[in-house]
C-alpha cells in the first residue's frame, strides 16, 4: 500500500470512529470487571514478573524447542515445524485433502496466516465456531480484540447481520442471537470430521497442548473423529504446565476480567483405550490423529524476540490512544495494535509493518505500562522505523520534511536558526552560566512567551540562568522517534558540547521531550557531568513556595501528564505540587492519569503525518477532562498545549494552560498579595 493509501485509510477510520463505540464500551466493561475481581488475584504483579522471566528464558530457547518437539512426539502427536506462512498453509491443505468442511476455534495464528480465506479459495469451507469469530466471519470485517473479536459490533448490528444470514427475523435479544448461531454451529460440528484449534501454551516437560476457551467450542473441535490440527508458534512454549497455567490465568483475567476461563483443555496426545486385553487403541472418543504445526515464519531467526513475549491479552489495545480511534486499522491480521506492527517488523517484514501502521504510533508508552510481559513496544517500533529511510520506502513525506528541517535549520519547523533566540530579546541573558535554560525548538519558536516566563521563574529561585541563543541545537527527540537514530545522536552531542562551553552544571528545559531525550544518552550525561531537569523538577526543588499566590478564574483544573515527563522520566508529583500551590488546592485527576495517563496525540510524528488522527486523540483526552467537570487542563509540555488546544478547533470548551504560564501568573498574584 502506498503512503497516500495508508493516509486515506487512517482518515477514513478517523471519520468513522463512532463505529467503534461498541468496542470502547466493551473495553470499559473489561476494566470494570478487572476492578471487581482484583481481590481474587492478589498476586497479580508476582504473576506478571514470573511471566516475564519465563518468556525471557523460553522464547528463542532452542533446547526447549527440541525438548518440546521430542516429548510431544513421544506422546503421539505428529509435530511439524514449518519455516514460512506459505508452507504452513500448504501443509494444512495437504492434511485436508478429501475434506470439504473444517471447523475451527479462535486462533490468532490462523488469522495471521489468513487460513480461512486460503482454504476457502481451495474449495474447503471453514466455519468459525467461536461466536465472536463467526460474527466477524459473516460480517466480513476485522476482529477488534483477541478474545472479543466482535466487541465493536452492537447487538442491533448483529441482529441485522443474522437476519440477513438466516433469512428470517432475528431479534436483538442476546439469548436469541446466541441460540440461532449455537444451533447452526452445532450442525456444522456434527458434520465435520476435522477440527482446527490454536494453543494458548505448550508445556515442554509434559508435552501438553493447553487450550483456553469459554464457549466449549474448542473442546468440540479438538474431539472430531479424524484429525485435530493445532496451529501455533514456537513462542507459545513454556517449560512446564505450572508456567502454562500462569499464562492462562493472566490471559483470562486481563482479556476478560474473569479470574479463570470456563474451560482449560490440556491435550497430551490422541485419545486411546487399553481396556481390551490391555492393547492400545487410538481414537476412542477423539481424533485418530493430532497434528501440531509450529509456524516459524521468521520468529526463530529474529534478533529482537521481545514482541514474541506477547500472550494476546489485549491490554495494550485497551490503553492505546491510536487503537481507541482507528481500531484494527492499526495492527496486523491476528495481532492487533502496535504489538502486531512490532511483531511483523521484528521478523524483517518492514513492508508489512508499514501497512500495519508503523508511523501511526505516538510513542506514548502506555502499552508497556499495562503489558503483563512488559514488552517495550514503543522502543521496538522506533527501532523498526530506522529501516524506513525515505518516502520512497514508505516513510510519510511530512516526516521526511521534518528530517530535512532538523538537518538544515536545526528545528522541525523549517524556521531559520536566527529566529531561535529571539524570545530572549530584552531579558539580559548571558550565553554562559552554571544554570542554563534550554528552551527547545517548540517553546522557542511556537511559544516564545513561555520561554521568557520560564526565565523569570528560574530567576525567582535566586539563580541567574544563561542560554545558548542561536547556538542552541535541536535535542533530536522528534527525529529519533521517527527513525533517524544517527541524526538524533549527533544533535544530542552538539547540545552537550555547547553545555560544556557554556560552563553549565544544570540544564533546565520547559519541554519534557528535550529533557527526556537528553537524558536518553546516559553516556553523554555521565561524561559531561551535567544534570538535565525539566523545569517542574527544578522549581519544585528550589522555588520558595511562599512566592506563589492563588490564581483565580480558571475554574476546576485537571492535570495532564505528558508522556515524556511522566512515563518518560517518572515525574508526576513535582508539577502537581507546584500547580496545587498556584491554584490553592489539589487538581482534579482524570480517569487516566499518572503512569496510566492518556496521550495528547501529538507525539512520535503523528501530528505531522496524520493530523486528523492526532486531533481525534486530543479530543478524546479533552473529553476526559470534561467528564470530571474540569474547566482547565494544566500540563507541562508545549506539544501537549498545542494539540489539546488545536483539537478544539477554535471553539475551546476546556482551557489549556502550560504549568510555566500558571506559575508565572501565580508569582504575579503572590506579589500583589504581598504589596497589599
ABEGO torsion letter per residue (X at the ends): XBAAAAAAAAAAAAAAAAAAAAAAAAAAAAAAAAAAAAAABAAAAAAAAAAAAAAAAABGBAAAAAAAAAAAAAAGBBBBBBABAAAAAAAAAAAABGBABBBBBBBAAAAAAGAAAAAAAAGBBBBBABAAAAAAAAAGBBBABAABAAAABBAAAAAAAAAAAAGBBBBABAAAAAAAAAAAAAAAAAABABBBBBBABBBAAAGBBBBBBAAGAAAAAAABAABBBBBBBAAABBABAAAAAAAAAAAAAAAAGBABBABBBBBAEBBBBAABGGBBBBGAABBABBBBBBBAGGAAABABAAAAABAGAGAAAAABAAAAAAEAABEBBGBBEAAAAAAAAAAGBAAAAAAAGAAABAGAGAAAAABAAGBBAAAAAAAAAAABABAAAGBBAAAAAAAAAAAAAGBAAGBBAAAAAAAABGAGBBABEABBBBAEAAAAAABAAAAAAAAAAAAAAGBBBBBAEAABBBAGAAAAAAGBAAAAAAAAAAAAAAAAAAGBABBBBABAAAAAAAAABAAAAAAAGBBBBBAAAAAAAABBAAABBBBBGAEBBBBBBBAAABAAAGBAAAAAAAAAAAAGEBBBBBABBEAABBBAGABGGAAAABAAAAAAAAAAAAAAAAAAGBABBBBABAAAAAAAAAAAGGBBABBBBBAAAAAAAAAAAAAAAAAX
